Amino acid sequence: MQRIYQKILLYFIMICFFIPNSSLAQNIKEIQIIGNERIPDETILMFSNVSVNDDFTTEKLNFILKELYNSNYFNEVKVSIIDQNLIISVKENPIIENVNFIGIKSKSLRKSVLNKIKLKPRSSYNEFLIKEDRDNIILSLKNRGYYQSSVDVLVEKLENNKVNIDFNIDIGPKAKIKKISFLGNKVFKDRKLKNIIISEEYKFWKFISGKKYLNQSVVDYDLRLLKNYYLNKGYYNVNVNSSFAKLTSPGEFELIYNIDANEIIYFNNLELQLPSDFDDVNFENILNLFNDLKGKKYSINSIEKILDKIDQISVSEQYQSVNASVEEFIQNDQLNLTFKIEETDKLFVDKINIFGNNVTEEIVIRNQLEIDEGDPYNELLLTKSINNIKGTNFFRKVRDEIIENENKNKIINIYVEEKPTGEIAAGAGYGTDGTTIFFAISENNYLGKGIDLDTNIEVSPQRIKGSFRTTNPNYKNTDNSLSFSVEADEIDQLSNFGYKSNKTGFSFGTKFEYFDDLFLSLGTSSFYETIETDSTASARQKKQEGDYLDTFMNVDFFHDKRNQKFKTSDGYFSNYFVNLPVLSTNYSLTSGYNYKFYSELYENNISTVGFSVKGTSSLTNKDVKLSERLYIPSNKLRGFVRGKVGPKDGDDYIGGNFITSLNVSSTLPQILSNLQTVDFLVFFDAANVWGVDYDSTIDDTNQIRSSIGLGVDWFTPIGPLNFSFAQDLSKHKNDKTESFRFNLGTTF
């Protein structure tokens, strides 16, 4: 390709020398084409866009040279004019007979690596495209973890100006991530940062996970996750500016992230500048948000909330043709922002084109658009549309291109690059309560329709649970999600509580945003359950042995004001739910409420206060089933043996009809701050479980239990280990306590 550019430059110099002035144009009387064997004269004339009686100028000659070389049919082109005769002399590129890819045996890897190849059989040979294809193969292999791959290209000349091209590919071993390191002024411990990124260190037992292999696209995603985390923690000037892999031994790399957090920045003055004819009342919600944010840490999520509110206003007809820009000014650790709303010319979207979606259906992508063909053009809504497409996590890359047509209206081209959207996961945990094993398969873009599929199974000493769930996040373009699941759950509590339950059924429902940050879920579920009891069960328990068929209507309100769903450090959520019996044996109604508040009392500290209450009772005054009775979750009452708190029937702990809990915790980042893999926290737990509807003679143990203690989270080479030391402060005589509890988990 370099030789081609050199030839064009040489011809251009010659033309400038022999035809110094384009005004000295000559009229073409005849066109002669020589050297072409395979390409017809008509095709060459079509590319040249020249005909008899045209004026021949320097610009015309340049155009002919450029267009003929760009056609990729020729490796040499000469243009001359003699006695007003235009002579086009060409030398054709060879034709590719076969393109062979040697060395990749896996069909899935072969398909993934070769889907961007440009050279095809029966196309023209081009050295530049060969190099581009070779580089794309190496890049694709790197994205699949093959960092030591090599590609050699062999061009075999055949008769009749034809060639065969062989790509000899040596994929080499997959590059393993031996170690992940974080360098620089990173502020946070390695343990926390490793929980944020997707890449993970290689361990010999991780035989399923693909995250242990070096993958450039995953590393790029890790960088975005890290930067967004720091931005949401107030580090406005954070630089996560480089990452590289250092070869430590053959096939093994150390993945290094360089981070400079810089200082924390706080919101100061936030102003909104509007055109003179805009009504301030329509922007009152934004001004209220400005007041709430003043003095708080900078957060990219807060900026997105402001832009979302501007988007909502811009959708109205009065403000459809507006543009927003932001001016930033930092003084010491204070950030001043001025949001400028400006009216723009009322232009329209003529057409929206989507390219690169080979698997994903176009309607799935268009469902993410906030702007449509025929709408007034709005940069805010276009930006939000692109972010929505990125947020689906279906694509490795998303970019847009804006083109003006002859009426100055907009043509929007959206380019996407798809990536694998399925995952297989397996793991195990071991702790005070025994061993747990799980296996899961998920796909979040099934058949390119944007549908989530998830199947999983979990096995523990007292329980086997499996489910299959499918979710359409935007059912029929309504912005409502629709889900369906099939579940099976066997609970064996014969040794502990004298009964065994086997439940199978299905559920379906919908979820949507009812108001700002308030989500409403509506659904129904039906389950067939069999309850068995043994000789240790009481007479009342044995009476509940049998088969049950229950159908419920499920209602759930979730008010989410957290600053972020992952690693929350500020805000709160509030959740109320109720399961109403529709068709049931004993018509048990279950309802509950959960609230949790997050705050950062000092730098890098996260403190939480949580409250929950839950109750179940029969609407027909029958006894609640054994499997529906309530137990205090072990994470809400540390210092007590799980399931060994509350009412007892003989030797069996039977749970209660009501439970409530209060939990307070605060991290201690100043303790052993140099230990990168260990975090500490203090906690206070208080809870109660009471109520025995099936026998009034049993002590319902209506008494507050409480404990205080120290928790430790340790990111070990095997996996996360957490344990707690607790001391009970108050208890009932029936309760069993424990001062130490631990859990260790890993993935394969």
HELIX and SHEET records of a PDB file:
HELIX    1   1 GLN A    2  PHE A   18  1                                  17    
HELIX    2   2 ASP A   41  SER A   48  1                                   8    
HELIX    3   3 THR A   58  ASN A   70  1                                  13    
HELIX    4   4 LYS A  107  LEU A  114  1                                   8    
HELIX    5   5 GLU A  127  ASN A  143  1                                  17    
HELIX    6   6 ASP A  190  ILE A  196  1                                   7    
HELIX    7   7 GLN A  216  ASN A  232  1                                  17    
HELIX    8   8 ASP A  280  PHE A  283  5                                   4    
HELIX    9   9 GLU A  284  LEU A  293  1                                  10    
HELIX   10  10 ILE A  300  VAL A  315  1                                  16    
HELIX   11  11 GLU A  317  TYR A  319  5                                   3    
HELIX   12  12 GLU A  362  ARG A  366  1                                   5    
HELIX   13  13 GLU A  379  GLY A  391  1                                  13    
HELIX   14  14 TYR A  475  ASN A  477  5                                   3    
HELIX   15  15 LEU A  494  PHE A  497  1                                   4    
HELIX   16  16 ALA A  539  LYS A  542  1                                   4    
HELIX   17  17 LEU A  626  GLU A  628  5                                   3    
HELIX   18  18 SER A  634  LYS A  636  5                                   3    
SHEET    1   A 2 GLN A  26  ASN A  27  0                                        
SHEET    2   A 2 ASP A  55  PHE A  56 -1                                        
SHEET    1   B 3 GLU A  30  ILE A  34  0                                        
SHEET    2   B 3 ASN A  85  GLU A  92  1                                        
SHEET    3   B 3 PHE A  74  ILE A  82 -1                                        
SHEET    1   C 3 ILE A  95  ILE A 102  0                                        
SHEET    2   C 3 LYS A 162  ASP A 170  1                                        
SHEET    3   C 3 SER A 150  LEU A 158 -1                                        
SHEET    1   D 3 LYS A 176  ASN A 185  0                                        
SHEET    2   D 3 GLU A 252  ASP A 260  1                                        
SHEET    3   D 3 ASN A 239  SER A 249 -1                                        
SHEET    1   E 3 TYR A 266  GLN A 273  0                                        
SHEET    2   E 3 GLN A 334  GLU A 343  1                                        
SHEET    3   E 3 VAL A 322  GLN A 331 -1                                        
SHEET    1   F 3 VAL A 349  PHE A 355  0                                        
SHEET    2   F 3 LYS A 410  GLU A 418  1                                        
SHEET    3   F 3 PHE A 395  GLU A 404 -1                                        
SHEET    1   G17 GLY A 422  GLY A 431  0                                        
SHEET    2   G17 GLY A 434  TYR A 446 -1                                        
SHEET    3   G17 ILE A 451  SER A 460 -1                                        
SHEET    4   G17 ARG A 463  ASN A 472 -1                                        
SHEET    5   G17 SER A 481  GLN A 493 -1                                        
SHEET    6   G17 TYR A 499  PHE A 515 -1                                        
SHEET    7   G17 LEU A 518  THR A 533 -1                                        
SHEET    8   G17 GLY A 546  ASP A 560 -1                                        
SHEET    9   G17 GLY A 571  LEU A 583 -1                                        
SHEET   10   G17 SER A 588  SER A 599 -1                                        
SHEET   11   G17 SER A 607  SER A 618 -1                                        
SHEET   12   G17 PHE A 658  THR A 667 -1                                        
SHEET   13   G17 VAL A 678  TRP A 690 -1                                        
SHEET   14   G17 ARG A 705  PHE A 715 -1                                        
SHEET   15   G17 PRO A 720  SER A 730 -1                                        
SHEET   16   G17 PHE A 740  THR A 747 -1                                        
SHEET   17   G17 GLY A 422  GLY A 431 -1                                        
SHEET    1   H 2 LYS A 648  ASP A 649  0                                        
SHEET    2   H 2 ASP A 652  TYR A 653 -1                                        
END                                                                             
